């Protein structure tokens, strides 16, 4: 029988359920862009085996912001070319923006592209140990870009269209075509003359074209996509990353050439979709958020974990290393990866060198921008949750949906119950129990339903 080190599943606390009444007025919009290249040495994020500071800049990385204001409600979307943003960075940025503008925290989205060639906010070699110099720098730049966008507001119109890009991604966990091919595009333009203010777009695929041997800062393919959209359409282009927990991109050849190729490919669909959008001058805007308490992942005791390792190793050794057995062997190796990580955790817990929390806090946020609903999740959620949410929100609200992962905090991988059994890299380092994705999905649906009730009032 397994010892359980954590509290029981599903403790959901609506400790920050904040709804604003939707309102429909003439739209103002502003956007801005600020460099986030640190003026000091800092570790790069994205790979456990890369502890060196960045050695230079291949292409500049940015924070970008869009502010929408219909006279009653204001919404801020901040996108950044970072690996992730912490809950602390989010809270401090929101506090600064609210103090200067009055915009409430639940209406402010702080996101990252999950770019693996960006600076880290953590102390070198110590996961989840924030480095205050880096945190303060990013809070300052995020605040600056949001306030600049707020100052830049002009009469505007906006609209959404969902494009599609097939063949660019694959499901790396299931080794199949369960991916999200949607390219969601919100075009925001000046009311007079139709000059582009901003293009907010969403695509799903891990930015890991540049590997751990790269020591140059880069926006990766999301950065290339943003540059291409800005060059073609003008204004500020903001990339939000989707449910990329188990989705990666197809790539081959020179990595720096690949980020440009894939970036242009994504940008091409964004530009195409933008051409179908006829913006509206009056939009409903609303924001809502809730904070969940998610039980931490269970770690089996050391003896049970080691028994699972020995059994899986024996099973693997009994299978000849042939093409016919390749899929079976890969499945066993994926389980072994999970068991061996469990062993490391179990040893640390047993000897006291490792302390794990009993639960994690996770903010789920929903923003409504006219006919678009943005659901933000603080981590690397698996794609099937996003696909389900899109269907359910369409049914509930008759609106389009994009999921912005890696937003307002970071909880690591949010796997499915199936993946928790089959193992692999994502399940081996996940922090929360396999029901966390279901809790987040239901919370998002509840928040969307709250927007419906608010609108009826």
N, C-alpha and C positions, 0 to 999 in steps of 0.2 A: 504494500500500500504506500502511495506517495505521500511524503510530507508536503504540506502546502505552506509556503512562506508568506502568502499574501492574503488580503481580504477577499471575501467572496465577490463574485462577478456582479456586474451592473449595479453600481451605485451612481445614479444619475442625479445630480444636483442642479436645479435650475437657479443657480446662484446669481446669474447675470442675465436673466431673460429680459431683454430691453427691446420693446417694439415702439416704432414711431408711426403715427398715422400717415398714410399715404396722402399725397397732395398732387395736384395737377396744375402747373403754372408754366409760364414761358421760361424756356431753358436758357441758363447761362453756363458757359463751360470755359475752363482754362487748363493748360497743360504746361509741363516744364520738364527739364532734364538736367541732372547734375552728375558729375564724375564721382565715383566712389573708389578710385584708386587710392589706397592708404598712403599718406606721406611719410610712413615709417615702415620698417620691416615687419612682416607678419607671416605666419604659417598659412599655407594654402589648405583649403578644405577638400573633402571628397574622397580621400583614400587613406586608409589606415597606415600604409607603408610610406607615406610622403610626409616627413616631418620638417623639411627644410623651408625657410622663408622663400617667397617668390623672388626670382632673380631679375625680372624685367616685365615689360608690358608688350604683349603681341598686338592686342587691340584693346582700346579703352573700355572700361566697364562703367555702368551708369545706374543711377536710380532715376526712375521716371514717375511722374504723377499726373493724374487726371482728376479734376474737380468738376462735379456736376451740381447745379443749383437751380431749383425750380421756384425759388421764392419762399418756399416753406421748408423744404428739406434739402440738405447738402450731403453729397457722398464724395468720399476721397478714395481713389484706388492708387496705391503705390506699388510699382513693380521694381525689382532689383535684380541685377546680374550676380546674385550670391547663391551659395549652396543651400542656405536656409536662413530664416530669420527666427530669432528666439522670441518667446513670450515676453521676456523683459524688454527687448528692443521694441517690440510692438507696443507694450504698455507705455513706455517712456515717450515714444514718438506720438502716440495718440494723446497723451497728456499735454504735450507741447502744442499740438495742433488745436486741441479743444480750448486751451487757454487763450490762444490768439484769434480763434475764429468762432468758437462756440459749437463746433461740429461735435456731436457726441461720439464716444468710442465705437459703438456698434455700427456706425456709419463709415468707419475708416478701415479699409482693408490694406494690410501690409504683406506683400508677397515676395517670393523669390522664384527664379527660373530653375533652381536646383542645378546651377552651373557648377561642374566639378573642377573648373579652372579659375576659381575665385578665391579671395581671401577667406580665412576662417575667423570666427569670432571667439575661438577657444584657445586656451593655453596650449602650446606645442606639446603633443604627446599625451594630453589629458582630455579625454572626451567629456563633454558637458561641463567643463570648467571654464567659464567665460573670462576673457581677457578684457578688463575694463577699458583700456585704451581703444581697442577695436570697437567695443560696444558703443562707447561714447561717440566715436567718429561716425559710425553708421546712423546712430540716432540723430546726430547733428545734420548729416546730409539728407536723411529722410525728411526731417522737419523742414529743412531749407527748401527742398524741392516741392513739398506739399504747399508751403506758404507762397512760393513763387507761382505755382499753378493757381492758387486761390486768387492772388493778385491779378493774374492774367485773364480772369473771366470776361467773356464778351457774349453778346446774344448768339445763340447757337441752335442747331438742330442735331438730332442723333437718331440712329436706327441700327438694328441688328440683322445679320444674315448668317446662316450656317453653311459654310462650304465643306468640302470633303477631300481628304488626301489619303489615297490608298497606296499601299506598297512601301511606305517609308518606315514602318515600324513592325515589331514582332513582340509576342509575349515571351519573355525570356524565362519565366518561371514554369509555364505550362507547355512551352515549345509549340505554340499553335498561333492561330490568327485572331485570338480574342484580344482585340485592341480597340481603341477609340479613334476612328478616322475623322471625326468632326474637327473642322477648323472654324471656331466661332469668332465672328468679327463684329465689333461695335464701332461704327464710324461716327465721329463727332466732327462737325464742320461749322464754320461761321454761317450765321443766318443770311448775311448778305454776301454774295459772291462765291459761297460754297468752298472757301479755302479750308483745307484740313486743319483741325485743331489737334486731334488725336485719333489714333487707331488702336483700340484695345482688342487684342486677339489671344486666343487660347488654343493650344495644341498639346498633345500628349506623347512624350517620348523622352527617355533619360538622356541628358546631355553628357555623355561619357565618351565622346569621340577622341578627345585628348586624354591620355592615360596618366598614370602616376609618375611617369618619368618627365612630364612637362612641368617646368618651373616658371612659365610665363603666364601672366594674367591674360585672360581672354574671356569674352562673352560667350564662347562656344557657339553652337549653331543658333541658339536663341538670339545671341547678340548679332550674328550675321543677318538673321531674319529681320530684326528690328531696324538695322541699318538699311537693308534693302527696301523695306516698306517706307521708311522716312525719305530715302532718296527718290522713290517713285511718287509717293503720295504727298510728301511734305508733312509738317506737323511732328508730333511726338508719337512714336510707336511703342506700345507696352505689351510685352509677352507675359501671359500667365500660363504656368505649367499645369497640366491636367493630372489625372490619377495615374501617375507613371510608376507606381510601386513595382509593378511587374512588366512594364512596357519599356523596351529599349528601341534604339534606332538602327536601321541597316546602314553599315558603312564599310568602306574598303579603300585601300590606297592611302596616300599621304593625309595625315589627320588634319592639318591646317587647310588643305584643299577641300577635304570632306566637310568641314564646318561651313565653309562658304557654299559648297554645292547644296547641302541640305538646307542651310539657311535660305538660300535663294528659292529652293523648291517650296518651302513652307510659305515664304513671302509671296511667291507667285499665286498660291491659292488665296492668300489674304487679299491681295490686290484684285484678283478676279471677283471674290465675294464682295468686296467693297463696292464694286461697280453696280451691284444689284440693289444697293441700299438707298432708299429714299427716306431721309430723316424727317422726324417730327419736331415741331417747335415746342410742343407741350408734352411732358413726360411725367408719369408717376414715378416717384423715387421713394424708396423705403429701405430701412435696415433693421436687422434683428440679430441677436446673438444669444447663445446660451453656453454655460460652462458645464462640462461633464466631469465626473470623477470616474476614471477608468481603472479597473483593477489591473495590477501588474501581472505579467506573465508568470505562470507557475514553473518552477524548476524542480524536477524530480530529484530525490536524494542520490548521493554519489554512487551507491552500490547498484541502484536500479539503472542509472545512466550507463555505468560501465558494463552491465549485463547486456543492455541494448546494443552497445558498441560491439561487443564480442559476437553477439548473434548476427548482426549485420555484416561484420567482417567475414564470418564463416560463410554466410550466404553469398557474399561477393566472390570469395575464393572458390566456391563450388561451381561458379558459372565461367565457362571458357570465354576469354576475351576475343569474341568474334563479332562480326557485323550483325549476325542474327540475335545476339544477346545485348547489343548496344543499348537499347532502350531500357531493358531490365537492369543492366549494370548502372546506368545513369540514375535510375530511380533509387537504387540502394545507396549510391554515393551521395545523393541529395539527403537521404535520411541520416547517413553517417555525419554529414556536415552539421546537421541539427544536434545529433547526439553528442558530438565532440564539443560543440559550443556549450551544451548543457553541462558536460563534464567540467569544463573550465569554470562555469558559474557555480556549480555545486561544490567544487573544491574551494573556491573563494568564500562561499557562504559557510562552509564547514570550518575553515581555519580562521574566519573572522576578517580576512583581508578584503572582502567585498561586502558592501552594504547596498542593498537594493530597496527602493521605496515600496510601500505597499500599494500605492496608487499614483496615478498621474492625472493632472488637470488638462483638459482639452477644450478649446473654444471652437464651437461650430457657429459659423456666421452665414447669414443669407442677405444678399442685397438685391433689390429689385430696381432695374433701370428700364422703364417702359415695358417692352415685351421680353426682356431678358432677366433671368434670375441667375445670380452668381452664388454658388455654394462654396465656401472656403473651409478647408480641412488642414489642420496643423501637422501634416506628415505625408508619408508615402503610401497612400491608400491604394489598394488593388483596383484594377480598372473595372471589374464587374460591378462594383458598388456605384461608380459613376454612371455606367450604362443603365442600371436600374433606376437611379435617381432621376435621370433625364426623362425616362418614360413616366415615372410617377408624378413628377412636377408638371409635365405636359398634360397629364390626365387631370391633375388637381387644379392647375392654374391656367391651362391652355397657353403656356409660355415656354419659350426656349430656355435651356439651361446649359451653363458651363460649370465645371468643377475646377476651382483654383486650389491645387494642393500646395504644400510647403508655404502656408500662409498663417500669419498670426501666432506662430509658435512652431515647434518641431518635436514630434514624438517618435520619429523613426518610422519603420515599416508597420503598416496596418494590414495584416494579411487576412486571408479567408480561412475558415475552419479547415477546408481541404488542404490548403498550403501548410497549415500548422501540423498536419499529419505527414504529408509527403516530404516536408523539409526543404532543404536548399538554403541559399545564402540569406534570403529575406526573412524566412522563419527563424533562422538560427540567431539573428541579432534583434529580433522584434522585442519590444519592451512591454507591450500590452497583450492582454489575452485575445484569443481569436474572435471573441464576440464584440470587440471594440468597433470594428467596421460597421456591424449591424446597429450598434447603439448610435454611432454618428449618423448613419443613414436615416434612422427613425427620427433623430433630433432635427435633422435638416428638413424632413417632410413636415414635422410639427411646426417648425418655424415658418415654412412656406404657407402652411395652413393658417398660421397666425396673421400673415400678411393678407390673406383672403378675408379673414374676419375683420381686420382693421379697415380694409377697404369698404366692407359692407357698412361699418359704422359711419 
